[in-house]
Amino acid sequence: MFANTTVQGQYGSLELIDGKWTYTLDQSKVQQLDEGDVVKDTITLTASDGTKQDIVIDITGTEDASVVSGSFTGAVTEGDLNDVATTSGTIAISDVDNGDDPVFANTTVQGQYGSLELVDGKWTYTLDQSKVQQLDEGDVVKDTITLTASDGTKQNIVIDITGTEDASVVSGSFTGAVTEGNIGDPDSATTIATGTIGITDVDNGDDPVFANTTVQGQYGSFELVDGKWTYTLDQSKVQHLNEGEA
C-alpha cells in the first residue's frame, strides 16, 4: 500500500491521503515561465513493499505583466518667457518571464505644456513658458506624458504646473507737448496734447482697465476717456515762463 504522505517536488508539493493525491503548485517557483513554456515536476511515491511510482505534473507558463518602477510625477512653476523650469525622475521596467527584457527606449515626447526627454532611464520635463503665461497665481494644470515600453506597456508621467501672477503690460503714448500762449486764447493744437493708454494682463481672469477720469495737474488738466487722454494747458499758470523755458 501507499501510506499517506506529503512529498515536496521541484515546483510544488504532492499530498497523498487514502489513495488520493493532490498536487499544489508553488507559484513563487514558476514566475519565470513565459507564455507557453512547459516544465515537468516529477514526484516519486514509494509503497510499503518498495514499489515506486512517479507522478508527473506538467506546468504551463503564462504571460506575466511587466512591472514598472520609478517616479511618475513632477511639478514646475510658471515664470517669465525666458525662465527655465524643469523637473526630473526615473523609470524602469522588468518582467520575470524567461527571455522577456522590455525597455523604455530613449525618446523625447511633446506634451501639452512642455516636453519630456528620456535618456537611459532618467526623464526630464521642460516647461514651455510660452504655453502657460495665461495661468493666474495659484492656478494648476496637469501635463500628462505617456511613455511606451518595447513590450507595449504604458506609463503616464504627470506634471503639475502652477501659475504665478504676471505683471500687467501698459501700452500707448506717455508723453506730450504744449506751448504757452495768452490768457483767453482758444484751445488749439499748441495748447492741447493727446495720446492713448491701454493695459493688458495675460493671466486668466485678470482684466485691468484705466477707468475714465479727470486729473488736475500743476499746469493743466488731464482727462482720460475710453483709453484716449487729453491734456489741456491752463494758460494762467504758465504766463511767467520766458521764451524757450520748459
MARLUM-899660 format. One record per residue (C-alpha): z, y, x; residue number from 1. Coordinates in steps of 0.2 Angstrom, whole numbers, plus 5000, padded with zeros to 4 digits. Layout:
BEGIN
R    up  north  east    k
R     Z      Y     X  NUM
...
# end
This chain:
BEGIN
R    up  north  east    k
R  5000   5000  5000    1
R  4998   5018  5005    2
R  5015   5027  5005    3
R  5017   5044  4998    4
R  5014   5056  5012    5
R  5008   5073  5017    6
R  4996   5075  5031    7
R  4991   5091  5040    8
R  4972   5092  5043    9
R  4962   5105  5053   10
R  4959   5117  5039   11
R  4972   5111  5026   12
R  4984   5098  5020   13
R  4982   5082  5010   14
R  4996   5076  4999   15
R  4997   5058  4993   16
R  5008   5053  4978   17
R  5007   5037  4969   18
R  4989   5034  4975   19
R  4983   5051  4970   20
R  4978   5063  4984   21
R  4977   5082  4983   22
R  4969   5092  4997   23
R  4974   5110  4998   24
R  4963   5122  5009   25
R  4972   5134  5021   26
R  4961   5150  5018   27
R  4968   5158  5034   28
R  4959   5145  5044   29
R  4942   5146  5037   30
R  4939   5165  5035   31
R  4927   5165  5050   32
R  4915   5154  5040   33
R  4899   5163  5034   34
R  4890   5160  5018   35
R  4883   5143  5018   36
R  4892   5137  5033   37
R  4900   5119  5031   38
R  4913   5111  5041   39
R  4922   5095  5038   40
R  4941   5091  5038   41
R  4945   5073  5041   42
R  4962   5066  5035   43
R  4967   5048  5040   44
R  4978   5039  5029   45
R  4987   5023  5035   46
R  4993   5009  5024   47
R  5008   4998  5027   48
R  4998   4984  5035   49
R  4990   4996  5047   50
R  4974   4998  5037   51
R  4966   5016  5040   52
R  4956   5026  5028   53
R  4948   5043  5031   54
R  4947   5056  5018   55
R  4933   5068  5022   56
R  4933   5086  5014   57
R  4918   5097  5015   58
R  4922   5115  5016   59
R  4909   5128  5012   60
R  4910   5146  5018   61
R  4906   5162  5008   62
R  4901   5179  5012   63
R  4917   5189  5016   64
R  4917   5208  5013   65
R  4916   5219  5028   66
R  4932   5229  5032   67
R  4930   5247  5036   68
R  4944   5256  5045   69
R  4947   5274  5052   70
R  4949   5291  5044   71
R  4939   5296  5030   72
R  4945   5314  5025   73
R  4945   5331  5034   74
R  4947   5349  5030   75
R  4939   5365  5036   76
R  4941   5384  5031   77
R  4928   5396  5027   78
R  4926   5410  5039   79
R  4913   5423  5044   80
R  4895   5418  5046   81
R  4896   5416  5065   82
R  4913   5406  5065   83
R  4913   5388  5069   84
R  4923   5377  5058   85
R  4924   5358  5062   86
R  4934   5343  5058   87
R  4933   5325  5065   88
R  4939   5307  5063   89
R  4934   5289  5067   90
R  4926   5275  5058   91
R  4924   5256  5062   92
R  4918   5241  5053   93
R  4922   5222  5056   94
R  4918   5206  5047   95
R  4927   5189  5051   96
R  4912   5179  5047   97
R  4903   5170  5061   98
R  4888   5180  5068   99
R  4892   5195  5057  100
R  4894   5210  5068  101
R  4890   5225  5057  102
R  4890   5243  5065  103
R  4889   5261  5059  104
R  4874   5267  5069  105
R  4874   5285  5077  106
R  4867   5297  5065  107
R  4868   5314  5058  108
R  4869   5317  5039  109
R  4867   5333  5030  110
R  4879   5337  5016  111
R  4880   5350  5003  112
R  4890   5362  5013  113
R  4888   5356  5031  114
R  4883   5341  5042  115
R  4891   5326  5049  116
R  4887   5318  5066  117
R  4892   5301  5070  118
R  4892   5296  5088  119
R  4900   5279  5095  120
R  4912   5278  5080  121
R  4918   5296  5080  122
R  4912   5308  5067  123
R  4912   5327  5067  124
R  4909   5338  5052  125
R  4902   5355  5055  126
R  4903   5368  5041  127
R  4888   5379  5037  128
R  4897   5395  5034  129
R  4881   5402  5025  130
R  4884   5390  5011  131
R  4902   5394  5007  132
R  4903   5413  5008  133
R  4904   5413  4989  134
R  4921   5404  4989  135
R  4936   5416  4985  136
R  4953   5414  4993  137
R  4961   5398  4988  138
R  4945   5390  4981  139
R  4942   5372  4986  140
R  4926   5362  4986  141
R  4923   5345  4992  142
R  4908   5339  5003  143
R  4905   5320  5002  144
R  4895   5312  5016  145
R  4891   5293  5014  146
R  4889   5283  5029  147
R  4880   5266  5028  148
R  4883   5251  5040  149
R  4870   5239  5046  150
R  4875   5226  5033  151
R  4874   5239  5019  152
R  4892   5243  5017  153
R  4895   5261  5012  154
R  4909   5273  5016  155
R  4912   5290  5010  156
R  4919   5304  5021  157
R  4926   5318  5010  158
R  4929   5335  5017  159
R  4940   5348  5008  160
R  4933   5366  5011  161
R  4945   5380  5007  162
R  4939   5398  5004  163
R  4945   5414  5011  164
R  4945   5432  5005  165
R  4929   5440  5011  166
R  4928   5459  5014  167
R  4918   5469  5002  168
R  4902   5477  5008  169
R  4899   5495  5004  170
R  4881   5502  5005  171
R  4872   5518  5001  172
R  4871   5536  5009  173
R  4888   5543  5015  174
R  4883   5560  5022  175
R  4875   5576  5015  176
R  4872   5594  5020  177
R  4873   5611  5011  178
R  4871   5629  5016  179
R  4882   5644  5012  180
R  4874   5657  5000  181
R  4880   5672  4990  182
R  4893   5670  4976  183
R  4884   5669  4960  184
R  4868   5661  4967  185
R  4862   5647  4956  186
R  4864   5630  4962  187
R  4849   5624  4972  188
R  4844   5611  4985  189
R  4853   5620  4998  190
R  4870   5620  4989  191
R  4869   5603  4982  192
R  4869   5586  4991  193
R  4866   5569  4983  194
R  4867   5551  4988  195
R  4871   5534  4982  196
R  4885   5522  4984  197
R  4887   5503  4979  198
R  4899   5489  4983  199
R  4897   5470  4983  200
R  4908   5455  4986  201
R  4901   5438  4989  202
R  4917   5429  4983  203
R  4916   5421  4966  204
R  4924   5432  4953  205
R  4925   5447  4964  206
R  4915   5461  4956  207
R  4922   5478  4963  208
R  4915   5494  4957  209
R  4916   5513  4961  210
R  4921   5520  4945  211
R  4914   5536  4939  212
R  4925   5551  4945  213
R  4925   5569  4950  214
R  4935   5573  4966  215
R  4939   5591  4971  216
R  4936   5594  4990  217
R  4941   5608  5001  218
R  4925   5617  4999  219
R  4917   5610  4983  220
R  4917   5596  4971  221
R  4911   5578  4972  222
R  4905   5569  4956  223
R  4901   5551  4955  224
R  4891   5544  4940  225
R  4884   5526  4939  226
R  4883   5525  4958  227
R  4875   5541  4962  228
R  4885   5555  4969  229
R  4883   5574  4969  230
R  4892   5586  4980  231
R  4892   5605  4974  232
R  4897   5618  4986  233
R  4909   5631  4980  234
R  4902   5647  4987  235
R  4918   5657  4985  236
R  4927   5645  4998  237
R  4914   5647  5012  238
R  4910   5666  5012  239
R  4920   5668  5028  240
R  4908   5657  5038  241
R  4897   5665  5051  242
R  4879   5661  5053  243
R  4877   5643  5061  244
R  4895   5639  5058  245
R  4898   5622  5051  246
# end
